[in-house]
Amino acid sequence: MQSFNNVAASADRLPQLEGPDWKSAFVARIEKLPTLAAGCRELYFYLLQRQCTSEGAAELVGVDPLLAVEVVRSSKSAVYGSRGANSIKDAVQAIGLERLGRIALRIWLRNLIPSHLAVYNLDGGHFMRRSFACGAAMRYLYQGDTEQSETAYAIGLLHGIGRVVVAEVVRLAEDEDLVFMERTSRRLAEAELSEFGVTHAEVGGLALKTWGFSELIHRPIAAQFSKDAAKDKFDWTQSLAISRFIADRVQESLSGVANPLRGEGRAVYRGKTLSELFEYTLAMVEEEAGPDQAN
């Protein structure tokens, strides 16, 4: 069986099928999907460089009006100390380069997400909040190592990006009858595999690879539901499964569900109880991703 990654190299040579050629359609859409906040992605990549500076970051922020407004506004929030920055340079210094990278990545993702992902019956704002929660949980699990924690945040934040590609392709195919209602990520992946021959995780991994993200990020995202995924050095895939669980429990809590952890709070992973991980993630979603930033 031809792998999904190989389809990217041979999409033009595939024979015509009676039904939709979903794999080739996903590959084609990945290459064409518009990115309204390309400057945010450019800034994120710049901040990954060891020689990045506040001056260089401020210059890139200034090129993108959307990013500039968001950075200045964020610098005035309680999360960043309410220092009242009025210039881009002051805002960048108030926020710090690490937080700036997370803000840039979040804005880029937010502008990629449609208002509604019909094939998943999922509201775009809900998708963004869950993505942010997963990123926050991942970052907390690797707290203490700046490089690992920032990579973990990116993996968590972008873990579901394949759904955006899938939703757009299904929308363009005008297949209104195709709607996934599975309640767990694992069952959803099984349904996608049956329908498309590939999961949204694999689609997301290929998309991120195509868009220039490092292997440390796109590989664990692609391997989320792989039965034979190799154990990676930093346990990214397992940590992502835990973080997805926590993100779902945070969403339930915000919806008014009592005791969303269902008695599993004492379980320990990477030296932290799930209760600690849940409380941290919930606080981050409420404080930083709040209603005006998560949507």
Beta strands, then each sheet from edge to edge (+ up, - down):
strand 1: 116-117
strand 2: 122-123
strand 3: 268-269
strand 4: 272-273
sheet 1: 1+ 2-
sheet 2: 3+ 4-
end
